[in-house]
């Protein structure tokens, strides 16, 4: 492929420019294979730290390390050519100081080659977001329900029912946008609040359990494909039941191996097993 015809990756400014237009389509990807399969359909692939729960069976995202995020980010970049790829900063890699946030984000950018990083938090993270963006690291914000703060929040619940809580989340969203985030995820808030924030902030809001009015939507791929079935949040729509298909394939394989129906000579080398008959197209 010549340089001129090479597919161009969707850039961070292009995502920001989608504010108020055609919704920004985002999904998570943790592996090269998933990235290959989704790259054409989405605008943004997020290498989310949800991989700790979905791939590694952890109880929360807190055990995810920077090295894990870098390895999965590299895998996703190998499989993706077109989507804007963003990598989550894991718990403990950015909260201590804006300097350590820069060091760890720069490592992610260098070693993964992604377009930016995502971090959780509002007003309290604004200074860090400004520090990163002013030094060339695009930041996707994340407000509302913050999975990395599960222990201080005392669990997961939808947010923004009370006036005080809703006002605090609006302040968070404004602070994240003012600090220079190119877009922000709004997770697990009541619908009118996500709608209100979308009308206030100048950058795209990407909803998950938020509102159809958001400027974009994101889901965890293993949720929408039915691969992850430990629990199904209200905001997930299943577009496939791959988990069921994989379990069924495994059962059938086990049955055939035990009954010596697989493999047949057709699957062996150095045998004269009949090739499948050609189908007459007429
Ligand atoms: O970690 C993740 O996958 C996320 C998305 C669900 C927004 O943060």
py3Dmol code that shows the C-alpha trace and the ligand (Angstrom):
import py3Dmol

protein = """\
ATOM      1  CA  UNK A   1       0.000   0.000   0.000  1.00  0.00           C
ATOM      2  CA  UNK A   2       1.460   3.392  -0.935  1.00  0.00           C
ATOM      3  CA  UNK A   3       1.885   6.074   1.701  1.00  0.00           C
ATOM      4  CA  UNK A   4      -0.800   8.157  -0.012  1.00  0.00           C
ATOM      5  CA  UNK A   5      -3.459   5.400   0.209  1.00  0.00           C
ATOM      6  CA  UNK A   6      -2.540   4.205   3.719  1.00  0.00           C
ATOM      7  CA  UNK A   7      -5.498   4.276   6.124  1.00  0.00           C
ATOM      8  CA  UNK A   8      -5.242   7.222   8.476  1.00  0.00           C
ATOM      9  CA  UNK A   9      -5.960   6.665  12.151  1.00  0.00           C
ATOM     10  CA  UNK A  10      -8.785   8.776  13.659  1.00  0.00           C
ATOM     11  CA  UNK A  11      -7.107  11.492  15.707  1.00  0.00           C
ATOM     12  CA  UNK A  12      -7.941  12.990  19.082  1.00  0.00           C
ATOM     13  CA  UNK A  13      -8.925  16.382  17.538  1.00  0.00           C
ATOM     14  CA  UNK A  14     -11.261  14.505  15.167  1.00  0.00           C
ATOM     15  CA  UNK A  15     -12.974  12.896  18.176  1.00  0.00           C
ATOM     16  CA  UNK A  16     -13.330  16.309  19.869  1.00  0.00           C
ATOM     17  CA  UNK A  17     -14.782  17.747  16.657  1.00  0.00           C
ATOM     18  CA  UNK A  18     -17.607  15.170  16.834  1.00  0.00           C
ATOM     19  CA  UNK A  19     -19.237  17.123  19.706  1.00  0.00           C
ATOM     20  CA  UNK A  20     -22.951  17.460  18.948  1.00  0.00           C
ATOM     21  CA  UNK A  21     -22.732  15.529  15.653  1.00  0.00           C
ATOM     22  CA  UNK A  22     -22.889  11.858  14.709  1.00  0.00           C
ATOM     23  CA  UNK A  23     -22.389   9.922  17.967  1.00  0.00           C
ATOM     24  CA  UNK A  24     -18.848   8.796  18.753  1.00  0.00           C
ATOM     25  CA  UNK A  25     -18.862   4.981  18.691  1.00  0.00           C
ATOM     26  CA  UNK A  26     -16.532   3.479  21.295  1.00  0.00           C
ATOM     27  CA  UNK A  27     -15.878  -0.041  22.568  1.00  0.00           C
ATOM     28  CA  UNK A  28     -13.292  -1.623  24.800  1.00  0.00           C
ATOM     29  CA  UNK A  29     -10.596  -3.904  23.359  1.00  0.00           C
ATOM     30  CA  UNK A  30      -7.939  -5.793  25.297  1.00  0.00           C
ATOM     31  CA  UNK A  31      -6.501  -8.064  22.600  1.00  0.00           C
ATOM     32  CA  UNK A  32      -5.219  -7.883  19.061  1.00  0.00           C
ATOM     33  CA  UNK A  33      -7.954 -10.223  17.824  1.00  0.00           C
ATOM     34  CA  UNK A  34     -10.741  -8.049  19.241  1.00  0.00           C
ATOM     35  CA  UNK A  35      -9.107  -4.933  17.819  1.00  0.00           C
ATOM     36  CA  UNK A  36      -8.960  -6.517  14.347  1.00  0.00           C
ATOM     37  CA  UNK A  37     -12.654  -7.435  14.558  1.00  0.00           C
ATOM     38  CA  UNK A  38     -13.883  -4.032  15.798  1.00  0.00           C
ATOM     39  CA  UNK A  39     -11.491  -1.579  14.157  1.00  0.00           C
ATOM     40  CA  UNK A  40     -13.702  -0.867  11.129  1.00  0.00           C
ATOM     41  CA  UNK A  41     -16.878  -0.287  13.135  1.00  0.00           C
ATOM     42  CA  UNK A  42     -15.769   2.068  15.870  1.00  0.00           C
ATOM     43  CA  UNK A  43     -14.239   5.530  16.178  1.00  0.00           C
ATOM     44  CA  UNK A  44     -12.414   4.824  19.436  1.00  0.00           C
ATOM     45  CA  UNK A  45     -11.060   1.666  21.073  1.00  0.00           C
ATOM     46  CA  UNK A  46     -10.482   1.912  24.813  1.00  0.00           C
ATOM     47  CA  UNK A  47      -8.004  -0.449  26.421  1.00  0.00           C
ATOM     48  CA  UNK A  48      -9.958  -0.273  29.676  1.00  0.00           C
ATOM     49  CA  UNK A  49      -8.698  -1.397  33.072  1.00  0.00           C
ATOM     50  CA  UNK A  50     -11.970  -3.353  33.214  1.00  0.00           C
ATOM     51  CA  UNK A  51      -9.705  -6.046  31.714  1.00  0.00           C
ATOM     52  CA  UNK A  52      -8.739  -6.889  35.304  1.00  0.00           C
ATOM     53  CA  UNK A  53     -12.260  -8.139  35.969  1.00  0.00           C
ATOM     54  CA  UNK A  54     -13.194  -9.341  32.477  1.00  0.00           C
ATOM     55  CA  UNK A  55      -9.972 -11.148  31.465  1.00  0.00           C
ATOM     56  CA  UNK A  56      -8.211 -11.812  34.764  1.00  0.00           C
ATOM     57  CA  UNK A  57     -11.185 -12.571  37.029  1.00  0.00           C
ATOM     58  CA  UNK A  58     -10.335  -9.888  39.596  1.00  0.00           C
ATOM     59  CA  UNK A  59     -13.057  -8.553  41.921  1.00  0.00           C
ATOM     60  CA  UNK A  60     -12.322  -4.939  40.984  1.00  0.00           C
ATOM     61  CA  UNK A  61      -9.989  -2.964  38.727  1.00  0.00           C
ATOM     62  CA  UNK A  62      -7.639  -2.077  41.591  1.00  0.00           C
ATOM     63  CA  UNK A  63      -5.163  -4.908  40.986  1.00  0.00           C
ATOM     64  CA  UNK A  64      -4.421  -3.905  37.403  1.00  0.00           C
ATOM     65  CA  UNK A  65      -0.831  -2.745  36.833  1.00  0.00           C
ATOM     66  CA  UNK A  66       0.789  -0.358  34.364  1.00  0.00           C
ATOM     67  CA  UNK A  67       2.689  -3.273  32.807  1.00  0.00           C
ATOM     68  CA  UNK A  68      -0.596  -5.109  32.157  1.00  0.00           C
ATOM     69  CA  UNK A  69      -2.082  -2.020  30.510  1.00  0.00           C
ATOM     70  CA  UNK A  70       1.004  -1.563  28.341  1.00  0.00           C
ATOM     71  CA  UNK A  71       1.040  -5.214  27.201  1.00  0.00           C
ATOM     72  CA  UNK A  72      -2.670  -5.134  26.295  1.00  0.00           C
ATOM     73  CA  UNK A  73      -2.310  -1.674  24.711  1.00  0.00           C
ATOM     74  CA  UNK A  74       0.467  -2.990  22.461  1.00  0.00           C
ATOM     75  CA  UNK A  75      -1.687  -5.969  21.462  1.00  0.00           C
ATOM     76  CA  UNK A  76      -4.596  -3.686  20.566  1.00  0.00           C
ATOM     77  CA  UNK A  77      -2.353  -1.383  18.522  1.00  0.00           C
ATOM     78  CA  UNK A  78      -1.110  -4.392  16.537  1.00  0.00           C
ATOM     79  CA  UNK A  79      -4.689  -5.251  15.595  1.00  0.00           C
ATOM     80  CA  UNK A  80      -5.992  -1.745  14.942  1.00  0.00           C
ATOM     81  CA  UNK A  81      -5.191   0.529  12.019  1.00  0.00           C
ATOM     82  CA  UNK A  82      -7.991   3.063  11.973  1.00  0.00           C
ATOM     83  CA  UNK A  83      -9.556   3.652  15.396  1.00  0.00           C
ATOM     84  CA  UNK A  84      -8.299   6.180  17.916  1.00  0.00           C
ATOM     85  CA  UNK A  85      -6.761   3.984  20.654  1.00  0.00           C
ATOM     86  CA  UNK A  86      -6.834   5.220  24.261  1.00  0.00           C
ATOM     87  CA  UNK A  87      -5.312   3.355  27.216  1.00  0.00           C
ATOM     88  CA  UNK A  88      -6.613   3.518  30.798  1.00  0.00           C
ATOM     89  CA  UNK A  89      -4.174   4.583  33.505  1.00  0.00           C
ATOM     90  CA  UNK A  90      -4.570   1.965  36.246  1.00  0.00           C
ATOM     91  CA  UNK A  91      -5.173   2.671  39.923  1.00  0.00           C
ATOM     92  CA  UNK A  92      -2.058   4.017  41.655  1.00  0.00           C
ATOM     93  CA  UNK A  93      -0.327   5.202  38.496  1.00  0.00           C
ATOM     94  CA  UNK A  94      -1.551   8.823  38.452  1.00  0.00           C
ATOM     95  CA  UNK A  95      -3.192   9.823  41.758  1.00  0.00           C
ATOM     96  CA  UNK A  96      -0.038  10.506  43.800  1.00  0.00           C
ATOM     97  CA  UNK A  97       1.247  13.542  41.884  1.00  0.00           C
ATOM     98  CA  UNK A  98       0.949  15.195  38.501  1.00  0.00           C
ATOM     99  CA  UNK A  99       4.627  14.384  37.924  1.00  0.00           C
ATOM    100  CA  UNK A 100       4.164  10.651  38.475  1.00  0.00           C
ATOM    101  CA  UNK A 101       1.054  10.825  36.281  1.00  0.00           C
ATOM    102  CA  UNK A 102       3.169  12.370  33.521  1.00  0.00           C
ATOM    103  CA  UNK A 103       5.955   9.793  33.894  1.00  0.00           C
ATOM    104  CA  UNK A 104       3.537   6.866  33.707  1.00  0.00           C
ATOM    105  CA  UNK A 105       1.466   8.376  30.886  1.00  0.00           C
ATOM    106  CA  UNK A 106       4.618   9.109  28.878  1.00  0.00           C
ATOM    107  CA  UNK A 107       5.656   5.458  29.312  1.00  0.00           C
ATOM    108  CA  UNK A 108       2.266   4.335  28.006  1.00  0.00           C
ATOM    109  CA  UNK A 109       2.442   6.716  25.029  1.00  0.00           C
ATOM    110  CA  UNK A 110       6.022   5.654  24.128  1.00  0.00           C
ATOM    111  CA  UNK A 111       5.645   1.902  24.618  1.00  0.00           C
ATOM    112  CA  UNK A 112       2.113   1.500  23.231  1.00  0.00           C
ATOM    113  CA  UNK A 113       2.014   4.187  20.551  1.00  0.00           C
ATOM    114  CA  UNK A 114      -1.602   4.995  21.435  1.00  0.00           C
ATOM    115  CA  UNK A 115      -3.272   8.387  20.960  1.00  0.00           C
ATOM    116  CA  UNK A 116      -3.920   9.223  24.616  1.00  0.00           C
ATOM    117  CA  UNK A 117      -4.725   8.030  28.119  1.00  0.00           C
ATOM    118  CA  UNK A 118      -7.867   7.939  30.270  1.00  0.00           C
ATOM    119  CA  UNK A 119      -7.991   8.670  33.974  1.00  0.00           C
ATOM    120  CA  UNK A 120     -10.814   8.738  36.513  1.00  0.00           C
ATOM    121  CA  UNK A 121     -11.766  11.768  38.596  1.00  0.00           C
ATOM    122  CA  UNK A 122     -13.170  15.292  38.497  1.00  0.00           C
ATOM    123  CA  UNK A 123     -12.192  18.460  40.353  1.00  0.00           C
ATOM    124  CA  UNK A 124      -9.434  16.640  42.285  1.00  0.00           C
ATOM    125  CA  UNK A 125      -7.748  15.482  39.051  1.00  0.00           C
ATOM    126  CA  UNK A 126      -8.084  18.745  37.089  1.00  0.00           C
ATOM    127  CA  UNK A 127      -4.559  19.949  37.878  1.00  0.00           C
ATOM    128  CA  UNK A 128      -3.131  16.610  36.702  1.00  0.00           C
ATOM    129  CA  UNK A 129      -5.187  16.650  33.493  1.00  0.00           C
ATOM    130  CA  UNK A 130      -3.929  20.190  32.756  1.00  0.00           C
ATOM    131  CA  UNK A 131      -0.317  19.129  33.466  1.00  0.00           C
ATOM    132  CA  UNK A 132      -0.585  16.205  31.041  1.00  0.00           C
ATOM    133  CA  UNK A 133      -2.433  17.980  28.236  1.00  0.00           C
ATOM    134  CA  UNK A 134      -0.083  20.991  28.345  1.00  0.00           C
ATOM    135  CA  UNK A 135       2.802  18.551  27.884  1.00  0.00           C
ATOM    136  CA  UNK A 136       1.424  16.718  24.856  1.00  0.00           C
ATOM    137  CA  UNK A 137      -0.575  13.891  26.401  1.00  0.00           C
ATOM    138  CA  UNK A 138      -4.248  13.840  25.342  1.00  0.00           C
ATOM    139  CA  UNK A 139      -6.537  12.889  28.228  1.00  0.00           C
ATOM    140  CA  UNK A 140      -9.957  11.271  28.106  1.00  0.00           C
ATOM    141  CA  UNK A 141     -11.683  12.180  31.388  1.00  0.00           C
ATOM    142  CA  UNK A 142     -14.015   9.904  33.351  1.00  0.00           C
ATOM    143  CA  UNK A 143     -16.652  11.290  35.753  1.00  0.00           C
ATOM    144  CA  UNK A 144     -19.695   9.937  37.594  1.00  0.00           C
ATOM    145  CA  UNK A 145     -19.258   6.383  38.825  1.00  0.00           C
ATOM    146  CA  UNK A 146     -15.523   5.768  39.248  1.00  0.00           C
ATOM    147  CA  UNK A 147     -14.695   2.043  39.479  1.00  0.00           C
ATOM    148  CA  UNK A 148     -11.232   2.747  40.915  1.00  0.00           C
ATOM    149  CA  UNK A 149     -12.891   4.487  43.897  1.00  0.00           C
ATOM    150  CA  UNK A 150     -15.108   1.509  44.741  1.00  0.00           C
ATOM    151  CA  UNK A 151     -13.745   1.323  48.286  1.00  0.00           C
ATOM    152  CA  UNK A 152     -14.337   4.952  49.228  1.00  0.00           C
ATOM    153  CA  UNK A 153     -17.743   4.898  47.490  1.00  0.00           C
ATOM    154  CA  UNK A 154     -18.664   1.692  49.353  1.00  0.00           C
ATOM    155  CA  UNK A 155     -19.787  -0.152  46.205  1.00  0.00           C
ATOM    156  CA  UNK A 156     -21.327   0.577  42.819  1.00  0.00           C
ATOM    157  CA  UNK A 157     -24.620   2.473  42.506  1.00  0.00           C
ATOM    158  CA  UNK A 158     -25.986   4.964  40.000  1.00  0.00           C
ATOM    159  CA  UNK A 159     -25.198   8.549  40.964  1.00  0.00           C
ATOM    160  CA  UNK A 160     -26.769  11.999  40.798  1.00  0.00           C
ATOM    161  CA  UNK A 161     -30.187  11.420  42.400  1.00  0.00           C
ATOM    162  CA  UNK A 162     -29.726  14.050  45.106  1.00  0.00           C
ATOM    163  CA  UNK A 163     -29.198  17.735  44.241  1.00  0.00           C
ATOM    164  CA  UNK A 164     -25.861  17.949  46.055  1.00  0.00           C
ATOM    165  CA  UNK A 165     -24.456  14.815  44.407  1.00  0.00           C
ATOM    166  CA  UNK A 166     -25.643  15.962  40.951  1.00  0.00           C
ATOM    167  CA  UNK A 167     -24.092  19.428  41.419  1.00  0.00           C
ATOM    168  CA  UNK A 168     -20.762  17.859  42.414  1.00  0.00           C
ATOM    169  CA  UNK A 169     -20.719  15.729  39.251  1.00  0.00           C
ATOM    170  CA  UNK A 170     -21.507  18.798  37.105  1.00  0.00           C
ATOM    171  CA  UNK A 171     -18.562  20.570  38.776  1.00  0.00           C
ATOM    172  CA  UNK A 172     -16.367  17.539  38.052  1.00  0.00           C
ATOM    173  CA  UNK A 173     -17.323  17.521  34.379  1.00  0.00           C
ATOM    174  CA  UNK A 174     -16.708  21.265  34.017  1.00  0.00           C
ATOM    175  CA  UNK A 175     -13.322  20.976  35.753  1.00  0.00           C
ATOM    176  CA  UNK A 176     -12.242  18.077  33.517  1.00  0.00           C
ATOM    177  CA  UNK A 177     -13.251  19.993  30.367  1.00  0.00           C
ATOM    178  CA  UNK A 178     -11.611  23.247  31.576  1.00  0.00           C
ATOM    179  CA  UNK A 179      -8.403  21.330  32.303  1.00  0.00           C
ATOM    180  CA  UNK A 180      -8.167  20.308  28.645  1.00  0.00           C
ATOM    181  CA  UNK A 181      -9.588  16.774  28.412  1.00  0.00           C
ATOM    182  CA  UNK A 182     -10.435  16.050  24.758  1.00  0.00           C
ATOM    183  CA  UNK A 183     -13.627  14.182  25.748  1.00  0.00           C
ATOM    184  CA  UNK A 184     -14.996  12.522  28.888  1.00  0.00           C
ATOM    185  CA  UNK A 185     -16.682   9.284  29.830  1.00  0.00           C
ATOM    186  CA  UNK A 186     -19.801   9.725  31.992  1.00  0.00           C
ATOM    187  CA  UNK A 187     -20.500   6.476  33.817  1.00  0.00           C
ATOM    188  CA  UNK A 188     -23.484   5.355  35.876  1.00  0.00           C
ATOM    189  CA  UNK A 189     -25.399   8.574  36.457  1.00  0.00           C
ATOM    190  CA  UNK A 190     -29.116   9.263  36.279  1.00  0.00           C
ATOM    191  CA  UNK A 191     -30.136  10.106  32.728  1.00  0.00           C
ATOM    192  CA  UNK A 192     -31.124  13.792  33.172  1.00  0.00           C
ATOM    193  CA  UNK A 193     -27.762  14.582  34.742  1.00  0.00           C
ATOM    194  CA  UNK A 194     -25.756  13.085  31.843  1.00  0.00           C
ATOM    195  CA  UNK A 195     -28.039  14.981  29.438  1.00  0.00           C
ATOM    196  CA  UNK A 196     -27.452  18.222  31.368  1.00  0.00           C
ATOM    197  CA  UNK A 197     -23.654  17.774  31.413  1.00  0.00           C
ATOM    198  CA  UNK A 198     -23.646  17.041  27.678  1.00  0.00           C
ATOM    199  CA  UNK A 199     -25.375  20.379  27.128  1.00  0.00           C
ATOM    200  CA  UNK A 200     -22.859  22.250  29.284  1.00  0.00           C
ATOM    201  CA  UNK A 201     -19.369  20.943  28.438  1.00  0.00           C
ATOM    202  CA  UNK A 202     -17.695  21.877  25.143  1.00  0.00           C
ATOM    203  CA  UNK A 203     -16.145  18.415  24.558  1.00  0.00           C
ATOM    204  CA  UNK A 204     -17.867  15.120  23.681  1.00  0.00           C
ATOM    205  CA  UNK A 205     -19.423  13.119  26.498  1.00  0.00           C
ATOM    206  CA  UNK A 206     -19.165   9.341  26.068  1.00  0.00           C
ATOM    207  CA  UNK A 207     -21.937   7.625  28.010  1.00  0.00           C
ATOM    208  CA  UNK A 208     -22.014   4.242  29.712  1.00  0.00           C
ATOM    209  CA  UNK A 209     -25.123   3.844  31.807  1.00  0.00           C
ATOM    210  CA  UNK A 210     -25.663   7.557  31.214  1.00  0.00           C
ATOM    211  CA  UNK A 211     -27.957   8.965  28.482  1.00  0.00           C
ATOM    212  CA  UNK A 212     -28.831   8.577  24.788  1.00  0.00           C
ATOM    213  CA  UNK A 213     -28.214  12.345  24.629  1.00  0.00           C
ATOM    214  CA  UNK A 214     -24.465  11.858  25.222  1.00  0.00           C
ATOM    215  CA  UNK A 215     -22.207  12.703  22.279  1.00  0.00           C
ATOM    216  CA  UNK A 216     -21.032   9.083  22.119  1.00  0.00           C
ATOM    217  CA  UNK A 217     -21.495   5.685  23.736  1.00  0.00           C
ATOM    218  CA  UNK A 218     -19.161   3.025  25.078  1.00  0.00           C
ATOM    219  CA  UNK A 219     -19.710  -0.527  26.306  1.00  0.00           C
ATOM    220  CA  UNK A 220     -17.398  -3.306  27.417  1.00  0.00           C
ATOM    221  CA  UNK A 221     -17.150  -5.566  24.356  1.00  0.00           C
ATOM    222  CA  UNK A 222     -17.385  -8.775  26.397  1.00  0.00           C
ATOM    223  CA  UNK A 223     -20.686  -7.484  27.848  1.00  0.00           C
ATOM    224  CA  UNK A 224     -22.318  -6.740  24.504  1.00  0.00           C
ATOM    225  CA  UNK A 225     -21.104  -9.990  22.946  1.00  0.00           C
ATOM    226  CA  UNK A 226     -22.291 -12.102  25.900  1.00  0.00           C
ATOM    227  CA  UNK A 227     -18.780 -13.391  26.710  1.00  0.00           C
ATOM    228  CA  UNK A 228     -18.741 -11.976  30.237  1.00  0.00           C
ATOM    229  CA  UNK A 229     -21.770 -13.190  32.122  1.00  0.00           C
ATOM    230  CA  UNK A 230     -20.847 -12.903  35.835  1.00  0.00           C
ATOM    231  CA  UNK A 231     -23.441 -10.106  35.947  1.00  0.00           C
ATOM    232  CA  UNK A 232     -25.313  -7.961  33.418  1.00  0.00           C
ATOM    233  CA  UNK A 233     -25.729  -4.286  34.353  1.00  0.00           C
ATOM    234  CA  UNK A 234     -29.018  -2.580  33.374  1.00  0.00           C
ATOM    235  CA  UNK A 235     -27.191  -0.425  30.797  1.00  0.00           C
ATOM    236  CA  UNK A 236     -25.845  -3.381  28.795  1.00  0.00           C
ATOM    237  CA  UNK A 237     -27.575  -4.593  25.646  1.00  0.00           C
ATOM    238  CA  UNK A 238     -26.507  -8.026  24.418  1.00  0.00           C
ATOM    239  CA  UNK A 239     -25.877  -8.123  20.665  1.00  0.00           C
ATOM    240  CA  UNK A 240     -24.580 -11.729  20.683  1.00  0.00           C
ATOM    241  CA  UNK A 241     -24.347 -14.748  22.989  1.00  0.00           C
ATOM    242  CA  UNK A 242     -20.757 -15.794  22.318  1.00  0.00           C
ATOM    243  CA  UNK A 243     -20.318 -17.175  25.830  1.00  0.00           C
ATOM    244  CA  UNK A 244     -23.090 -19.690  25.213  1.00  0.00           C
ATOM    245  CA  UNK A 245     -21.659 -20.606  21.776  1.00  0.00           C
ATOM    246  CA  UNK A 246     -18.152 -21.178  23.200  1.00  0.00           C
ATOM    247  CA  UNK A 247     -19.466 -23.335  26.054  1.00  0.00           C
ATOM    248  CA  UNK A 248     -21.565 -25.347  23.565  1.00  0.00           C
ATOM    249  CA  UNK A 249     -18.575 -25.793  21.193  1.00  0.00           C
ATOM    250  CA  UNK A 250     -16.471 -26.998  24.124  1.00  0.00           C
ATOM    251  CA  UNK A 251     -19.158 -29.509  25.168  1.00  0.00           C
ATOM    252  CA  UNK A 252     -19.509 -30.893  21.623  1.00  0.00           C
ATOM    253  CA  UNK A 253     -15.727 -31.208  21.231  1.00  0.00           C
ATOM    254  CA  UNK A 254     -15.409 -33.037  24.552  1.00  0.00           C
ATOM    255  CA  UNK A 255     -18.195 -35.430  23.583  1.00  0.00           C
ATOM    256  CA  UNK A 256     -16.628 -36.194  20.178  1.00  0.00           C
ATOM    257  CA  UNK A 257     -13.125 -36.738  21.608  1.00  0.00           C
ATOM    258  CA  UNK A 258     -14.467 -39.127  24.278  1.00  0.00           C
ATOM    259  CA  UNK A 259     -16.482 -41.020  21.640  1.00  0.00           C
ATOM    260  CA  UNK A 260     -13.454 -41.072  19.233  1.00  0.00           C
ATOM    261  CA  UNK A 261     -15.472 -39.171  16.609  1.00  0.00           C
ATOM    262  CA  UNK A 262     -12.771 -36.440  16.524  1.00  0.00           C
ATOM    263  CA  UNK A 263     -10.236 -36.384  14.978  1.00  0.00           C
ATOM    264  CA  UNK A 264     -11.084 -38.382  11.844  1.00  0.00           C
ATOM    265  CA  UNK A 265      -8.480 -39.267   9.183  1.00  0.00           C
ATOM    266  CA  UNK A 266      -9.511 -36.076   7.405  1.00  0.00           C
ATOM    267  CA  UNK A 267      -7.794 -34.090  10.175  1.00  0.00           C
ATOM    268  CA  UNK A 268      -4.562 -36.162  10.048  1.00  0.00           C
ATOM    269  CA  UNK A 269      -1.361 -35.837   7.978  1.00  0.00           C
ATOM    270  CA  UNK A 270      -0.142 -38.620   5.628  1.00  0.00           C
ATOM    271  CA  UNK A 271      -3.555 -40.212   5.130  1.00  0.00           C
ATOM    272  CA  UNK A 272      -5.640 -40.626   1.993  1.00  0.00           C
ATOM    273  CA  UNK A 273      -8.877 -39.400   3.499  1.00  0.00           C
ATOM    274  CA  UNK A 274     -11.375 -38.217   0.882  1.00  0.00           C
ATOM    275  CA  UNK A 275     -11.369 -34.460   0.329  1.00  0.00           C
ATOM    276  CA  UNK A 276     -14.805 -32.809   0.734  1.00  0.00           C
ATOM    277  CA  UNK A 277     -16.697 -32.954  -2.618  1.00  0.00           C
ATOM    278  CA  UNK A 278     -16.732 -29.747  -4.678  1.00  0.00           C
ATOM    279  CA  UNK A 279     -20.172 -28.152  -4.928  1.00  0.00           C
ATOM    280  CA  UNK A 280     -21.448 -27.645  -8.480  1.00  0.00           C
ATOM    281  CA  UNK A 281     -22.322 -23.918  -8.657  1.00  0.00           C
ATOM    282  CA  UNK A 282     -24.879 -24.412 -11.515  1.00  0.00           C
TER     283      UNK A 282
END
"""
ligand_1 = """\
8
LIG
O -12.305 0.257 32.089
C -13.203 0.410 31.259
O -13.496 -0.465 30.437
C -13.911 1.691 31.263
C -15.125 1.825 30.403
C -16.206 0.939 30.870
C -15.566 3.233 30.261
O -13.527 2.580 31.947
"""
view = py3Dmol.view(width=600, height=400)
view.addModel(protein, "pdb")
view.setStyle({"model": 0}, {"cartoon": {"style": "trace"}})
view.addModel(ligand_1, "xyz")
view.setStyle({"model": 1}, {"stick": {}})
view.zoomTo()
view.show()
